[in-house]
């Protein structure tokens, strides 16, 4: 768990496509910017309106911030991290904001019981006020089809609003007590956090009916976000922790994760990290799930190392890599934490386990990479059995063969050379420091003379290729 200091009562959080997290600072009338790769604050405060609560990122990259007590929305350019539009007037006490598939920003105003529509192309109000049937609308989430699901804090229900026609589709879907945060899961269902009944209600957005009335969570759930893998993260402001729900089974996964004091906003970054704004402790907690590792390509390379490999998995941000226990070099992780490129270190021949390690844990591919011994070509030269005429040199009584590594150009010591003539094995000898093997021929000279010379052979090893040579009796 990483904790990032963000003073000024951090409340809402949203992550832009560039990986920057935008955190509203309720008591500081500003927005802080966090680099989600380094988990550091890169902009302490962009000035906005009074008591900013929530933020949403439009498809054009701009951030839309609801300012509860100045009754307006501030637009931030996330490329330059500067204010683009200081104030777009909306209703009374705006709280929730979300971007529809049509690109418009929808703002719910809790004390005027209405909704304001902003055209994000022109940053002007498209529809000043659409009255809503619920009492004290607080938060909203919009499906891919364009339906907005709005939580009504006091009437304990959810209103369904059609953003294509800007009209109410379903006035009321009863949920728990004091519903606040809401998010849409990849399976299309809407998850509603009920502040006072301490549970989450699941709505089937196909039928607009309650699928699960109550999934118990911590005390006072006030923030909710769903990751692409279908895990929902519920910030419980009364118990200072985060409950994880598997939206495939609608059941709680493991124990609640402790965070800072009074957690409210929750957002999932493209790299898989979870960012939780802790209102009372002036910080943002970063939850990183343990990494997973599914594949490596290529799966083999030379023992000398130097093979560039690609690892695939999840939650890989900040990972280090070892292969066979040795650290890989040149480790680079993509922006969404699903792929690593690295260069293999040298290793022993055979299979090696590949391990990635992040602050959240480790994952391995047992025997995922195989080191293959590098085979160097060799050269074997043999001297005449008796002598060489020019320049004159007598070799008798030894047969002599010299082994050389053609890659390094160096003599190869300690290797066995087999000497033969015709179908007869004359014997073996081991190369010395100069790569030369010598076999006494005193007792076998007659046989060598009958066959007109002899052969020397190196059988090869796992790292050296075989080679052979022939020598006559007397050579020019």
Secondary structure as UniProt FT lines:
FT   STRAND          2..5
FT   TURN            7..9
FT   STRAND          10..15
FT   TURN            17..18
FT   STRAND          20..25
FT   TURN            26..29
FT   STRAND          30..35
FT   TURN            36..39
FT   STRAND          40..47
FT   STRAND          52..57
FT   TURN            59..60
FT   STRAND          62..67
FT   TURN            68..71
FT   STRAND          72..77
FT   TURN            78..81
FT   STRAND          82..89
FT   STRAND          94..99
FT   TURN            101..102
FT   STRAND          105..109
FT   TURN            110..113
FT   STRAND          114..119
FT   TURN            120..123
FT   STRAND          124..131
FT   STRAND          137..142
FT   TURN            144..145
FT   STRAND          147..152
FT   TURN            153..156
FT   STRAND          157..162
FT   TURN            163..166
FT   STRAND          167..174
FT   STRAND          179..184
FT   TURN            186..187
FT   STRAND          190..194
FT   TURN            195..198
FT   STRAND          199..204
FT   TURN            205..208
FT   STRAND          209..216
FT   STRAND          221..226
FT   TURN            228..229
FT   STRAND          231..236
FT   TURN            237..240
FT   STRAND          241..246
FT   TURN            247..250
FT   STRAND          251..252
FT   STRAND          257..258
FT   TURN            261..262
FT   STRAND          263..268
FT   TURN            270..271
FT   STRAND          274..278
FT   TURN            279..282
FT   STRAND          283..287
FT   STRAND          292..297
FT   STRAND          300..302
FT   TURN            303..304
FT   STRAND          308..314
FT   TURN            317..318
FT   STRAND          320..323
FT   TURN            324..325
FT   STRAND          326..327
FT   STRAND          329..333
FT   TURN            335..336
FT   STRAND          339..343
FT   STRAND          350..358
FT   TURN            359..360
FT   STRAND          361..372
FT   STRAND          378..382
FT   STRAND          387..388
FT   TURN            389..392
FT   STRAND          393..394
FT   TURN            396..397
FT   STRAND          398..405
FT   TURN            406..408
FT   STRAND          416..421
FT   TURN            422..423
FT   STRAND          424..430
FT   TURN            433..434
FT   STRAND          436..440
FT   TURN            442..444
FT   HELIX           445..451
FT   STRAND          454..458
FT   STRAND          467..471
FT   STRAND          474..475
//
